[in-house]
Amino acid sequence: MEVILNYQAGGVDVTDRTKNIWINPKIGENFVDSIKIDYDSNSQTLNVKLVLDEFKSSVKEIVGLSPKGTEVSLNIASELKKDIIKLLKEDEEEKEVSEEDIETVLTELGDFSGMLYFSLVSVTDKDFEKFEYKYQNLSDRYSYGVILYRNSFSIDSFEGRRDWLKLSQRAAASPAAASHVSGSWRVRHNQLSGYISIDKQKNNHIEDISNRQGVVENIYFNILVEIIHVALKEFESYRQNIIRQISRYKDRLIERTIIEAQKESTAEDIVRSTIENPEKISELTKDDFEKIQEKITTQKQALDDLGEDRKRIEENYRYEVQLLNVLATLQLKVSSLSHEVQNNRNSLAANPTKIEEALKRKYSWEELLLEKPSSRNIPKLIDGLSNDLEKVLDLADTIIDETKKDNFAVKEFELEELLDLIVNKWKQQYNWVKFIVRVNHDEKIKISYDLLMVIMDNLILNSVQINESTGDLSITIELNYSDGELRLVYFDNGVGLDAKYKDNPGKILNVHETTREDGHGLGMWIVSNTIYKLGGEIEINPKFKGFYLQASIKIDESENQ
């Protein structure tokens, strides 16, 4: 919208016009990457178009995807199912939410669109060189924040009353750097500008606050924000993939340079010979001095790179330390309660029997067995209590056993023996699950129990939780060790990947990524992170009828000599 102001100043007629900040945006001048958003409420489809001009053309030879952008169409009913169910339950206090309920609210939301513009606030010389950035500075960088317009009038913006898109909250919850190998990078509030456009008629469920200073945060507004977050995740994942590949490539170059520098001894030989025979300094040629200078430069570069690596490693681990602190604190609380349960094991296990004996002395047990409904059938209730207590006691034993210090030590194991230690505990707790274990290696290897336990427990827990309603689950685990590499194949016959992961199964490995309403989204991230820390790789097959994962783990062969 353009507003023209006509007024007099000092007896002179003046015409002034408001600036349309979003007209004719220029890539490389106002921003470096753009995110175009279009939501179709009839089909519940979100179309996202990413245009990137952030990296030099040389990056194309490094990364396995186009550094210029992509287009995707996403089914929002699938992408946000968990979130919408939660919002509907909070909004209407419903116990059950159907697929029709989800489709209804997504249709009623109405169509909307937007353009978001990304650029870094500043780029250091080191990052500019390492990540092959095309621009180090922008001549007229957008820094207006993200503005929500209704029919061209601004009704909410980042620079207004609050961060309506919750960008700061998202970044604080996942503060990993873009180069982090497993953490999910989130765009910072000062890196994004742009607008979202809604319409008074099409989006009539999004209501203004009475004072016109913002929007009522009802379920429709919250879903609008969540849909925009889905678009942001596509951009964040795409850009982070490029950054990660560049980072790995440059790290390998640095390693190669250091190795080659260590092999090159000519300059050191010249210096050593001159120290031993100082009179030979007059015999040094220009070529000798150039070799010495080249050696000094190479070593200085290596030291600088090591400093940068240290800084990057510190940034990468900061988020993991936050998560581990939370999980460790929870574990301490659970372990403390487990010890209390274990200390009272005898009385807890015996109580159902004592209650049964006391009741038998006063009532006819046969008559009580005939009592209906089942909620008043005392013998059945006691039997259920006994089974539940047995599970609680098994859980307490498992928690205490698996947090013993000895489990973190590197020891010799036969793979089949080690896998049985892990799987047998699951067999006891979930006797309805069928486990098939295949190990193609009968020699002992040195490994710490906790590493394989963390991977297997999270994979098995993921399968059990997703398929617990089926009552018929088969899990197959295959291990094979050869030449310092442990190869894992894991699959089940369950429901498999959710529809939202079919086109991009790697999404499930992102931190806090889950489709379960009460899920924390850490399990598969822990699997991925552990495998990466062991120098391995992970791959998920989205076409498999159940869930299928294969991975490789590096085992230090020096430990197995």
C-alpha positions as CSV (number, residue, x, y, z in Angstrom):
1,M,0.0,0.0,0.0
2,E,1.2,3.5,-0.8
3,V,0.2,6.5,1.3
4,I,0.8,10.0,-0.2
5,L,1.1,13.0,2.2
6,N,0.6,16.5,1.0
7,Y,1.5,19.3,3.4
8,Q,3.2,22.7,3.7
9,A,6.6,23.3,5.3
10,G,7.9,26.9,5.6
11,G,5.3,28.0,3.0
12,V,6.4,25.4,0.5
13,D,4.1,22.6,-0.7
14,V,5.6,19.2,0.0
15,T,4.6,15.8,-1.2
16,D,5.8,12.8,0.7
17,R,5.2,9.1,0.1
18,T,5.5,6.1,2.5
19,K,8.1,3.6,1.5
20,N,7.0,0.2,0.5
21,I,9.8,-1.8,2.1
22,W,8.9,-5.1,0.3
23,I,8.6,-3.8,-3.3
24,N,11.3,-4.9,-5.7
25,P,13.5,-6.8,-3.1
26,K,17.0,-7.4,-4.4
27,I,18.8,-10.6,-3.6
28,G,22.4,-9.8,-2.7
29,E,21.4,-6.3,-1.6
30,N,18.5,-6.7,0.8
31,F,18.8,-10.5,1.6
32,V,20.6,-13.7,0.4
33,D,17.9,-16.4,0.7
34,S,14.1,-16.2,0.4
35,I,11.2,-18.5,1.5
36,K,8.0,-18.2,-0.4
37,I,5.0,-19.6,1.5
38,D,1.6,-20.5,0.0
39,Y,-1.0,-22.4,2.1
40,D,-4.0,-24.0,0.3
41,S,-6.7,-24.7,2.9
42,N,-8.9,-26.8,0.6
43,S,-6.2,-29.4,0.1
44,Q,-4.3,-28.6,3.4
45,T,-1.2,-28.3,1.3
46,L,1.7,-26.0,2.1
47,N,3.9,-25.0,-0.9
48,V,7.3,-23.7,-0.1
49,K,9.8,-22.3,-2.6
50,L,13.3,-21.7,-1.4
51,V,15.6,-19.4,-3.4
52,L,19.3,-19.2,-2.3
53,D,22.0,-17.0,-3.4
54,E,24.1,-17.3,-0.3
55,F,27.0,-19.4,-1.6
56,K,29.5,-19.1,-4.4
57,S,29.1,-21.2,-7.5
58,S,32.1,-23.4,-6.4
59,V,29.9,-24.9,-3.7
60,K,28.0,-26.8,-6.4
61,E,31.0,-29.1,-6.8
62,I,31.1,-29.8,-3.0
63,V,27.4,-30.4,-2.0
64,G,25.1,-33.1,-3.3
65,L,22.1,-30.8,-3.9
66,S,21.5,-27.5,-5.6
67,P,22.8,-24.6,-3.5
68,K,20.3,-22.4,-5.4
69,G,17.1,-23.7,-3.8
70,T,14.2,-26.1,-4.2
71,E,10.4,-26.4,-4.1
72,V,8.4,-28.7,-1.9
73,S,4.7,-29.4,-1.3
74,L,3.8,-30.6,2.2
75,N,0.6,-32.2,3.6
76,I,-0.1,-30.1,6.7
77,A,-2.6,-32.6,8.2
78,S,0.3,-35.1,8.2
79,E,3.0,-32.6,9.2
80,L,1.2,-31.1,12.2
81,K,-1.1,-33.9,13.3
82,K,0.4,-34.2,16.8
83,D,0.4,-30.4,17.3
84,I,-3.2,-29.9,16.1
85,I,-4.5,-32.8,18.3
86,K,-2.8,-31.1,21.3
87,L,-4.2,-27.7,20.4
88,L,-7.8,-29.1,19.8
89,K,-7.7,-30.8,23.2
90,E,-6.6,-27.7,25.0
91,D,-9.1,-25.5,23.1
92,E,-12.2,-27.7,23.4
93,E,-11.1,-30.2,26.1
94,E,-12.0,-33.1,23.8
95,K,-10.9,-36.6,24.8
96,E,-10.6,-37.8,21.2
97,V,-9.7,-35.9,18.1
98,S,-10.6,-37.5,14.7
99,E,-9.0,-37.0,11.3
100,E,-12.1,-35.0,10.3
101,D,-11.6,-32.6,13.2
102,I,-8.0,-31.9,12.0
103,E,-9.2,-31.4,8.4
104,T,-12.0,-29.1,9.5
105,V,-9.8,-26.7,11.5
106,L,-7.2,-26.7,8.7
107,T,-9.9,-25.8,6.1
108,E,-11.5,-23.2,8.3
109,L,-8.1,-21.5,8.8
110,G,-8.2,-20.3,5.2
111,D,-5.6,-19.6,2.5
112,F,-2.6,-17.4,3.3
113,S,0.8,-16.6,1.8
114,G,4.0,-14.8,2.7
115,M,7.6,-14.0,1.8
116,L,10.5,-14.3,4.3
117,Y,14.0,-13.0,3.6
118,F,17.1,-14.4,5.3
119,S,20.5,-13.0,5.8
120,L,23.2,-13.2,8.5
121,V,23.8,-10.1,10.6
122,S,27.6,-10.4,10.1
123,V,30.0,-12.8,8.5
124,T,33.6,-13.2,9.9
125,D,36.5,-13.4,7.5
126,K,37.1,-17.0,8.6
127,D,33.5,-18.1,7.9
128,F,33.3,-16.1,4.7
129,E,36.3,-18.2,3.4
130,K,35.4,-21.5,4.9
131,F,31.7,-21.7,3.9
132,E,32.1,-20.1,0.5
133,Y,29.7,-17.3,1.2
134,K,29.0,-15.1,-1.8
135,Y,28.4,-11.9,0.3
136,Q,30.1,-10.7,3.4
137,N,28.1,-7.5,3.7
138,L,24.8,-6.3,2.2
139,S,24.4,-2.7,1.1
140,D,20.7,-2.4,2.3
141,R,20.0,-5.4,4.5
142,Y,16.4,-6.1,5.6
143,S,16.1,-5.8,9.3
144,Y,12.4,-5.1,9.8
145,G,11.5,-8.4,11.4
146,V,8.5,-10.5,10.3
147,I,5.2,-8.5,9.9
148,L,1.7,-10.0,9.8
149,Y,-0.6,-8.0,7.5
150,R,-4.3,-8.3,7.2
151,N,-5.4,-6.7,3.9
152,S,-2.2,-4.6,3.7
153,F,-2.5,-3.3,7.3
154,S,0.1,-4.4,9.8
155,I,-1.5,-6.1,12.8
156,D,1.5,-7.9,14.3
157,S,5.2,-7.7,13.9
158,F,8.4,-8.8,15.5
159,E,9.4,-5.2,16.1
160,G,6.0,-4.5,17.6
161,R,4.6,-5.7,20.8
162,R,6.2,-9.2,20.8
163,D,7.8,-12.0,18.8
164,W,4.6,-13.3,17.4
165,L,6.4,-16.1,15.4
166,K,8.3,-17.2,18.5
167,L,11.6,-17.2,16.7
168,S,13.6,-16.5,19.8
169,Q,11.8,-19.3,21.6
170,R,12.6,-21.8,18.8
171,A,16.2,-20.8,18.7
172,A,16.6,-21.0,22.5
173,A,15.1,-24.5,22.4
174,S,17.6,-25.7,19.8
175,P,20.7,-23.5,19.8
176,A,22.9,-25.7,17.7
177,A,25.0,-24.0,15.0
178,A,24.2,-24.7,11.4
179,S,27.5,-26.7,11.1
180,H,26.5,-29.0,13.9
181,V,26.5,-32.6,12.6
182,S,23.3,-33.7,14.5
183,G,21.6,-30.8,16.2
184,S,18.8,-28.9,14.5
185,W,19.8,-25.3,13.6
186,R,17.1,-22.7,14.0
187,V,17.0,-19.3,12.3
188,R,17.6,-16.4,14.8
189,H,15.1,-13.6,15.1
190,N,17.6,-11.0,13.8
191,Q,18.3,-13.1,10.6
192,L,14.8,-13.0,9.3
193,S,12.5,-10.3,7.8
194,G,9.5,-10.4,5.6
195,Y,5.7,-10.6,5.8
196,I,2.7,-13.0,6.1
197,S,-0.5,-11.9,4.4
198,I,-4.0,-12.9,5.6
199,D,-7.4,-11.7,4.6
200,K,-10.4,-10.5,6.7
201,Q,-12.8,-12.8,4.9
202,K,-10.7,-15.9,4.0
203,N,-9.1,-15.9,7.5
204,N,-12.0,-14.7,9.5
205,H,-11.2,-17.0,12.4
206,I,-8.1,-15.0,13.1
207,E,-9.3,-12.2,15.2
208,D,-7.9,-8.8,16.2
209,I,-7.5,-7.8,19.8
210,S,-10.1,-5.2,20.7
211,N,-7.4,-2.4,20.8
212,R,-6.1,-3.4,17.3
213,Q,-2.6,-4.0,18.8
214,G,-2.3,-7.6,17.9
215,V,-4.1,-10.9,17.3
216,V,-6.1,-13.1,19.6
217,E,-4.1,-16.2,20.2
218,N,-6.8,-18.7,19.5
219,I,-6.4,-22.2,17.9
220,Y,-6.4,-20.8,14.4
221,F,-3.7,-18.3,15.1
222,N,-1.5,-21.0,16.7
223,I,-2.0,-23.3,13.7
224,L,-1.0,-20.4,11.4
225,V,2.2,-20.0,13.4
226,E,2.9,-23.7,13.3
227,I,2.4,-23.9,9.5
228,I,4.9,-21.1,9.1
229,H,7.3,-23.0,11.4
230,V,7.0,-26.0,9.0
231,A,8.1,-23.8,6.1
232,L,11.0,-22.5,8.2
233,K,12.0,-26.1,9.1
234,E,12.3,-26.9,5.4
235,F,14.6,-23.9,4.9
236,E,16.6,-24.6,8.0
237,S,17.1,-28.2,7.1
238,Y,18.0,-27.4,3.5
239,R,20.5,-24.7,4.4
240,Q,22.0,-26.7,7.2
241,N,22.5,-29.7,4.9
242,I,24.6,-27.4,2.6
243,I,26.6,-25.9,5.5
244,R,27.3,-29.4,6.9
245,Q,28.6,-30.7,3.6
246,I,30.8,-27.7,3.1
247,S,32.1,-28.0,6.7
248,R,32.9,-31.7,6.3
249,Y,34.7,-31.0,3.0
250,K,36.8,-28.2,4.4
251,D,37.6,-30.2,7.5
252,R,38.9,-33.0,5.3
253,L,41.0,-30.5,3.3
254,I,42.5,-29.2,6.6
255,E,43.3,-32.7,7.8
256,R,45.0,-33.5,4.4
257,T,47.0,-30.2,4.6
258,I,48.2,-31.0,8.1
259,I,49.2,-34.6,7.1
260,E,51.1,-33.4,4.0
261,A,52.8,-30.7,6.1
262,Q,53.9,-33.3,8.6
263,K,55.3,-35.4,5.8
264,E,57.2,-32.5,4.2
265,S,60.5,-32.4,6.1
266,T,62.6,-30.4,3.6
267,A,62.3,-27.1,5.4
268,E,63.0,-28.7,8.8
269,D,66.1,-30.4,7.3
270,I,67.4,-27.0,6.1
271,V,66.8,-25.4,9.5
272,R,68.3,-28.3,11.4
273,S,71.3,-28.4,9.1
274,T,71.9,-24.7,9.5
275,I,71.6,-24.8,13.3
276,E,74.2,-27.6,13.4
277,N,76.5,-25.7,11.0
278,P,75.8,-22.0,11.3
279,E,78.4,-21.1,8.7
280,K,76.2,-22.8,6.0
281,I,73.6,-20.0,6.3
282,S,75.5,-18.1,3.7
283,E,74.9,-21.0,1.3
284,L,71.1,-20.9,1.6
285,T,69.4,-20.2,-1.7
286,K,66.3,-18.2,-2.4
287,D,64.5,-21.5,-2.9
288,D,65.6,-22.7,0.6
289,F,64.1,-19.5,2.2
290,E,60.9,-19.9,0.2
291,K,60.5,-23.5,1.5
292,I,61.1,-22.3,5.1
293,Q,58.6,-19.5,4.6
294,E,56.0,-21.9,3.1
295,K,56.5,-24.2,6.1
296,I,55.9,-21.4,8.6
297,T,52.8,-20.2,6.7
298,T,51.4,-23.8,6.6
299,Q,52.0,-24.3,10.3
300,K,50.4,-20.9,11.1
301,Q,47.4,-21.8,9.0
302,A,47.1,-25.2,10.8
303,L,47.2,-23.5,14.2
304,D,44.6,-21.0,13.1
305,D,42.4,-23.8,11.8
306,L,42.8,-25.7,15.0
307,G,41.7,-22.7,16.9
308,E,38.6,-22.4,14.7
309,D,37.9,-26.1,15.1
310,R,38.1,-25.7,18.9
311,K,35.6,-22.9,18.8
312,R,33.3,-24.8,16.4
313,I,33.5,-28.0,18.6
314,E,32.6,-25.9,21.7
315,E,29.6,-24.5,19.9
316,N,28.5,-27.9,18.7
317,Y,28.7,-29.5,22.1
318,R,27.0,-26.7,24.0
319,Y,23.5,-27.9,23.1
320,E,24.4,-31.5,23.8
321,V,25.6,-30.6,27.2
322,Q,22.4,-28.8,27.9
323,L,20.4,-31.9,26.9
324,L,22.7,-34.3,28.8
325,N,22.4,-32.2,32.0
326,V,18.6,-32.4,31.8
327,L,18.6,-36.1,31.1
328,A,21.3,-36.8,33.7
329,T,19.3,-34.9,36.4
330,L,16.1,-36.8,35.5
331,Q,18.1,-40.1,35.6
332,L,19.4,-39.3,39.1
333,K,15.8,-38.7,40.3
334,V,14.6,-42.0,38.7
335,S,17.6,-43.9,40.1
336,S,16.9,-42.5,43.6
337,L,13.3,-43.7,43.3
338,S,14.4,-47.0,41.9
339,H,16.7,-47.6,44.9
340,E,13.7,-46.9,47.2
341,V,11.6,-49.4,45.3
342,Q,14.3,-52.0,45.4
343,N,14.8,-51.5,49.2
344,N,11.1,-52.2,49.7
345,R,11.1,-55.1,47.1
346,N,10.1,-57.8,49.5
347,S,7.1,-56.0,51.0
348,L,6.0,-54.7,47.6
349,A,6.1,-58.1,46.0
350,A,4.4,-59.8,49.0
351,N,1.6,-57.2,49.5
352,P,-0.8,-58.6,46.8
353,T,-0.5,-62.1,48.3
354,K,-1.1,-60.8,51.9
355,I,-4.2,-58.8,50.7
356,E,-5.5,-61.9,49.0
357,E,-5.0,-64.1,52.1
358,A,-6.7,-61.5,54.3
359,L,-9.7,-61.3,52.0
360,K,-10.0,-65.1,51.7
361,R,-10.4,-65.3,55.5
362,K,-13.5,-63.1,55.4
363,Y,-15.1,-63.7,51.9
364,S,-15.8,-66.5,49.6
365,W,-13.0,-66.3,46.9
366,E,-15.2,-68.2,44.4
367,E,-18.0,-65.7,44.8
368,L,-15.7,-62.8,44.4
369,L,-14.4,-64.2,41.2
370,L,-17.9,-64.1,39.7
371,E,-18.3,-60.4,40.5
372,K,-19.0,-58.1,37.6
373,P,-18.1,-55.6,36.2
374,S,-14.4,-56.3,36.2
375,S,-13.7,-53.0,38.0
376,R,-15.2,-54.6,41.1
377,N,-13.8,-58.1,40.6
378,I,-11.3,-58.1,43.6
379,P,-9.3,-61.3,42.6
380,K,-8.7,-60.0,39.1
381,L,-7.7,-56.5,40.4
382,I,-5.2,-58.1,42.8
383,D,-3.8,-60.3,40.0
384,G,-3.4,-57.2,37.8
385,L,-1.8,-55.3,40.7
386,S,0.7,-58.2,41.2
387,N,1.6,-58.2,37.5
388,D,2.0,-54.4,37.5
389,L,4.2,-54.5,40.6
390,E,6.4,-57.1,39.0
391,K,6.9,-54.7,36.0
392,V,7.8,-51.8,38.4
393,L,10.3,-54.0,40.2
394,D,11.8,-55.2,36.9
395,L,12.1,-51.5,35.8
396,A,13.8,-50.5,39.0
397,D,16.3,-53.4,38.6
398,T,17.0,-52.4,35.0
399,I,17.6,-48.7,35.8
400,I,20.0,-49.5,38.7
401,D,21.8,-52.2,36.6
402,E,22.3,-50.1,33.5
403,T,23.6,-47.0,35.3
404,K,26.4,-49.0,37.0
405,K,29.9,-47.5,36.4
406,D,31.1,-50.8,35.0
407,N,28.8,-50.5,32.0
408,F,30.9,-47.5,30.7
409,A,34.2,-49.4,30.6
410,V,35.7,-50.9,27.5
411,K,35.7,-54.7,27.9
412,E,35.9,-57.8,25.7
413,F,32.5,-59.1,24.5
414,E,31.3,-61.6,22.1
415,L,28.7,-59.7,20.0
416,E,26.0,-62.3,20.5
417,E,26.6,-62.2,24.2
418,L,26.5,-58.4,24.3
419,L,23.3,-58.3,22.3
420,D,21.6,-60.9,24.4
421,L,22.4,-58.8,27.5
422,I,20.5,-55.9,26.0
423,V,17.6,-57.8,24.3
424,N,16.8,-60.2,27.1
425,K,15.7,-57.3,29.4
426,W,13.3,-56.2,26.7
427,K,12.0,-59.8,26.3
428,Q,11.1,-59.9,30.0
429,Q,9.3,-56.6,30.0
430,Y,7.5,-57.0,26.6
431,N,6.8,-60.7,26.1
432,W,4.4,-59.9,23.3
433,V,7.3,-58.7,21.1
434,K,9.2,-61.3,19.0
435,F,13.0,-60.7,18.8
436,I,15.1,-62.2,16.0
437,V,18.8,-61.8,16.5
438,R,21.5,-62.7,14.0
439,V,25.2,-62.1,14.7
440,N,27.8,-62.9,11.9
441,H,30.9,-62.7,14.1
442,D,32.0,-65.2,16.8
443,E,35.2,-63.6,18.0
444,K,35.5,-61.2,20.9
445,I,35.8,-57.5,20.3
446,K,36.5,-54.7,22.8
447,I,33.6,-52.2,23.2
448,S,31.8,-50.5,26.1
449,Y,28.3,-52.0,26.9
450,D,26.7,-48.5,27.1
451,L,27.4,-47.5,23.5
452,L,25.5,-50.4,21.9
453,M,22.9,-50.3,24.7
454,V,22.1,-46.7,24.0
455,I,21.6,-47.4,20.3
456,M,19.6,-50.6,20.7
457,D,17.4,-49.4,23.6
458,N,16.3,-46.3,21.7
459,L,15.6,-48.3,18.5
460,I,13.6,-50.9,20.4
461,L,11.7,-48.4,22.5
462,N,10.8,-46.5,19.3
463,S,9.4,-49.7,17.7
464,V,7.5,-50.7,20.9
465,Q,5.9,-47.2,21.5
466,I,4.8,-46.8,17.9
467,N,3.3,-50.3,17.6
468,E,2.1,-51.0,21.1
469,S,-1.6,-50.9,20.0
470,T,-1.0,-53.7,17.4
471,G,0.0,-56.4,20.0
472,D,2.0,-58.2,17.3
473,L,5.5,-56.9,16.7
474,S,8.5,-58.7,15.4
475,I,12.0,-57.0,15.6
476,T,15.0,-58.3,13.8
477,I,18.6,-57.2,14.7
478,E,21.6,-58.2,12.6
479,L,25.2,-57.4,13.6
480,N,28.4,-58.1,11.6
481,Y,31.9,-57.0,12.5
482,S,34.8,-56.8,9.9
483,D,38.0,-54.7,9.6
484,G,37.2,-52.3,12.4
485,E,33.6,-51.7,11.3
486,L,30.5,-52.9,13.1
487,R,27.5,-53.0,10.8
488,L,24.0,-53.0,12.1
489,V,20.7,-53.8,10.4
490,Y,17.5,-53.2,12.3
491,F,14.0,-53.6,11.1
492,D,10.5,-54.4,12.4
493,N,7.1,-55.4,10.9
494,G,5.3,-52.5,12.4
495,V,3.5,-49.5,10.9
496,G,6.8,-48.0,9.7
497,L,7.5,-44.3,9.1
498,D,4.8,-41.7,9.5
499,A,3.7,-40.2,6.2
500,K,5.5,-36.9,7.0
501,Y,8.8,-38.7,6.8
502,K,8.3,-40.8,3.7
503,D,9.9,-38.2,1.3
504,N,12.6,-37.2,3.8
505,P,13.3,-40.0,6.3
506,G,16.4,-38.2,7.6
507,K,13.9,-35.8,9.4
508,I,13.2,-38.4,12.0
509,L,16.8,-38.1,13.2
510,N,16.4,-34.4,14.1
511,V,16.3,-33.4,17.7
512,H,12.7,-33.0,19.2
513,E,11.2,-34.6,16.0
514,T,8.2,-36.8,16.9
515,T,4.7,-37.6,15.8
516,R,3.6,-38.9,19.2
517,E,1.5,-36.5,21.2
518,D,3.5,-37.2,24.4
519,G,6.8,-37.8,22.7
520,H,10.0,-35.8,23.4
521,G,11.7,-36.5,20.1
522,L,15.0,-37.4,21.5
523,G,15.3,-41.2,20.9
524,M,16.2,-41.3,17.3
525,W,18.4,-38.2,17.7
526,I,20.3,-40.0,20.4
527,V,20.7,-43.0,18.1
528,S,22.0,-40.7,15.3
529,N,24.3,-38.7,17.5
530,T,25.8,-41.8,19.1
531,I,26.5,-43.4,15.8
532,Y,28.1,-40.2,14.5
533,K,30.3,-39.9,17.5
534,L,31.5,-43.4,16.8
535,G,32.5,-42.3,13.2
536,G,29.6,-44.1,11.6
537,E,26.8,-43.5,9.2
538,I,23.1,-44.1,9.3
539,E,20.5,-44.8,6.6
540,I,16.7,-45.3,6.8
541,N,14.7,-47.0,4.1
542,P,11.4,-45.2,3.7
543,K,10.0,-47.8,1.2
544,F,10.3,-50.7,3.7
545,K,6.9,-52.0,4.9
546,G,7.8,-51.6,8.5
547,F,10.8,-49.6,9.9
548,Y,14.2,-50.3,8.4
549,L,17.5,-48.8,9.5
550,Q,21.1,-49.8,8.7
551,A,24.2,-48.2,10.2
552,S,28.0,-48.6,10.5
553,I,30.1,-48.0,13.6
554,K,33.8,-47.6,13.7
555,I,35.5,-49.8,16.3
556,D,39.1,-48.9,17.3
557,E,41.0,-52.0,16.2
558,S,43.9,-51.1,18.4
559,E,41.6,-52.0,21.3
560,N,41.2,-55.4,19.7
561,Q,44.8,-56.3,19.2
